Amino acid sequence: MKRSKGIGTLCFLLLVGLLFGGFVGDFLAKYVHAFSYQQMIGMNSPISIDLNFIKVSFLLVFRFNLGTVIGLIIAIFSYYKVK
């Protein structure tokens, strides 16, 4: 019985690669200057919805550094190597 790799496997590997790469990038930023550069993409202020009995705020920001890019590349490479 052969398991095929699907979109769930890809999403899981990408998420793990981005998280692990972000942690490694933040750690190495203290020692290697190239890892300290970060690019933030997202909203400046949160979107708020007030319904009188509940208030919901939503803010989405993506933070990229060299570690997250390397983690993303490793995740894509490992997706193609999974049998």
PAZAPA-4460 file (N, C-alpha, C; in steps of 0.05 Angstrom, whole numbers, plus 32768, in hexadecimal, padded with zeros to 4 digits):
% residues 83
    n_x    n_y    n_z   ca_x   ca_y   ca_z    c_x    c_y    c_z   seq   type   mol
   8011   7FE9   8000   8000   8000   8000   8012   8019   8000     1      M     A
   8010   8028   7FEB   8021   803F   7FE8   8012   8059   7FF1     2      K     A
   8020   8068   8003   8014   8082   800B   801E   8097   7FF8     3      R     A
   800C   80A7   7FEE   8014   80BC   7FDD   8016   80D6   7FED     4      S     A
   8029   80E6   7FE5   802C   8100   7FF3   8018   8113   7FE8     5      K     A
   800A   8121   7FFA   7FF5   8132   7FF1   7FFA   814F   7FFA     6      G     A
   7FE5   815F   7FF8   7FE7   817B   8000   7FEA   817E   801E     7      I     A
   7FE0   816B   802D   7FE3   816C   804A   8000   8169   8053     8      G     A
   800E   8156   8045   802B   8152   804B   803A   816B   8044     9      T     A
   8034   8177   802D   8042   8190   8025   803E   81A6   8039    10      L     A
   8025   81AA   8041   801F   81C0   8055   802D   81BB   806F    11      C     A
   802D   81A2   8078   803A   819B   8092   8058   81A1   8090    12      F     A
   8065   8198   807A   8082   819C   8077   8088   81BA   8075    13      L     A
   8078   81C9   8066   807D   81E6   8064   807A   81F4   807F    14      L     A
   8066   81EC   808E   8062   81F8   80A9   8079   81F2   80BB    15      L     A
   8082   81D9   80BC   8098   81D1   80CD   80B2   81DF   80C3    16      V     A
   80B6   81E0   80A9   80CE   81EE   809F   80CF   820B   80A5    17      G     A
   80B8   8219   80A3   80B7   8235   80AA   80BB   823A   80C8    18      L     A
   80AF   8229   80D8   80B2   822D   80F5   80CE   8227   80FE    19      L     A
   80D9   8210   80F5   80F4   8209   80FD   8109   821D   80F2    20      F     A
   8105   8225   80D9   8117   8239   80CD   8116   8254   80DC    21      G     A
   80FE   825B   80E5   80FB   8274   80F4   8109   8273   810E    22      G     A
   8107   825D   811C   8115   825A   8136   8133   825A   8132    23      F     A
   813D   824B   811E   8159   824A   8119   8164   8266   8110    24      V     A
   8154   8274   80FF   815C   828E   80F6   815E   82A2   810D    25      G     A
   814A   82A1   811F   814B   82B3   8137   8163   82AC   8149    26      D     A
   8169   8293   814C   8180   828B   815C   819B   8294   814F    27      F     A
   819D   828F   8135   81B6   8296   8128   81BA   82B4   8123    28      L     A
   81A4   82C4   8126   81A7   82E1   8122   81B9   82EE   8136    29      A     A
   81BD   82E1   814D   81D0   82EC   8161   81ED   82E9   8158    30      K     A
   81F2   82D4   8148   820E   82CE   8140   8215   82D5   8123    31      Y     A
   8202   82D3   8111   8206   82D9   80F5   81F5   82F0   80EC    32      V     A
   8201   8305   80E3   81F2   831E   80DC   81DD   8319   80C6    33      H     A
   81E3   8307   80B4   81D1   8303   809D   81B5   82F9   80A6    34      A     A
   81B4   82EB   80BD   819B   82E0   80C7   818B   82F6   80D6    35      F     A
   8197   830C   80DC   8188   8320   80EB   8175   8331   80DA    36      S     A
   8178   8331   80C0   8166   8340   80AF   814C   8332   80AD    37      Y     A
   8136   8341   80B2   811B   8336   80B1   8109   8347   809F    38      Q     A
   80F7   833B   8092   80E3   8349   8082   80C8   8341   808D    39      Q     A
   80B8   8356   8094   809D   8351   809E   8089   8359   8089    40      M     A
   8076   8347   8084   8061   834C   8070   8046   8347   807F    41      I     A
   8034   835B   807D   801A   8357   808A   800C   8372   808E    42      G     A
   7FF9   8371   80A1   7FE9   8389   80A7   7FF7   839A   80BD    43      M     A
   7FF3   83B4   80BB   7FFE   83C6   80CF   7FED   83C8   80E9    44      N     A
   7FD3   83C8   80E5   7FC2   83CA   80FD   7FAD   83B3   80FB    45      S     A
   7FA4   83AA   8112   7F91   8393   8112   7F75   839C   8109    46      P     A
   7F66   8389   80FD   7F4A   838D   80F6   7F3A   8384   810E    47      I     A
   7F28   8395   8117   7F17   838F   812F   7EFA   838E   8127    48      S     A
   7EEC   837A   8132   7ECF   8378   812F   7EC3   8378   814B    49      I     A
   7EB2   838B   8151   7EA5   838D   816B   7E87   8388   8167    50      D     A
   7E7E   8372   8173   7E62   8369   8171   7E53   836E   818C    51      L     A
   7E5C   837F   819C   7E51   8387   81B6   7E54   8372   81CC    52      N     A
   7E54   8358   81C5   7E58   8344   81D9   7E73   8336   81D6    53      F     A
   7E80   833A   81BF   7E9A   832E   81B9   7EA9   8341   81A7    54      I     A
   7EC2   8344   81AC   7ED4   8354   819B   7EEA   8342   8190    55      K     A
   7EED   8342   8176   7F01   8332   8169   7F15   8344   815A    56      V     A
   7F2F   833F   815E   7F43   834E   814F   7F54   833A   813F    57      S     A
   7F5C   8342   8128   7F6B   8331   8116   7F83   8340   810A    58      F     A
   7F9A   8334   810D   7FB3   8340   8102   7FC4   832A   80F7    59      L     A
   7FCD   832D   80DF   7FDD   8319   80D1   7FF7   8325   80C8    60      L     A
   800E   831A   80D1   8028   8324   80CA   803A   830C   80C5    61      V     A
   8048   830C   80AE   805B   82F7   80A8   8077   8304   80AB    62      F     A
   8089   82F5   80B9   80A4   82FE   80BE   80B7   82EA   80B2    63      R     A
   80C7   82F4   809E   80D9   82E2   8090   80F6   82EB   8097    64      F     A
   8107   82D7   809A   8124   82DC   809C   8132   82C6   808C    65      N     A
   814C   82C7   808C   815B   82B3   807D   8156   8296   8086    66      L     A
   8152   8293   80A0   814C   8278   80AB   8131   826D   80A1    67      G     A
   811D   827E   809E   8103   8274   8094   8105   826D   8077    68      T     A
   8115   827C   8068   8118   8275   804B   8127   825A   8048    69      V     A
   813C   8256   8058   814A   823D   8058   8138   8226   8061    70      I     A
   8128   822A   8076   8116   8216   807F   8101   820F   806A    71      G     A
   80F8   8223   805B   80E4   821F   8046   80F0   820E   802F    72      L     A
   8109   8214   8028   8116   8205   8013   811B   81E8   801B    73      I     A
   8123   81E4   8034   8127   81C8   803E   810C   81B9   803F    74      I     A
   80F6   81C7   8046   80DC   81BA   8047   80D3   81B2   802B    75      A     A
   80D7   81C2   8017   80D0   81BB   7FFC   80E1   81A5   7FF2    76      I     A
   80FB   81A6   7FF7   810D   8190   7FEF   8105   8175   7FFC    77      F     A
   80FE   8176   8016   80F7   815D   8023   80DC   8153   801A    78      S     A
   80CA   8165   8011   80B0   815C   8006   80B5   814A   7FED    79      Y     A
   80C7   8153   7FDC   80CC   8143   7FC4   80DC   812A   7FC9    80      Y     A
   80EA   8128   7FE0   80F9   8110   7FE8   80E8   80FC   7FF7    81      K     A
   80D1   8104   8001   80BF   80F1   8010   80B3   80DE   7FFC    82      V     A
   80B4   80C4   8003   80A9   80B0   7FF0   808D   80A8   7FF7    83      K     A
***
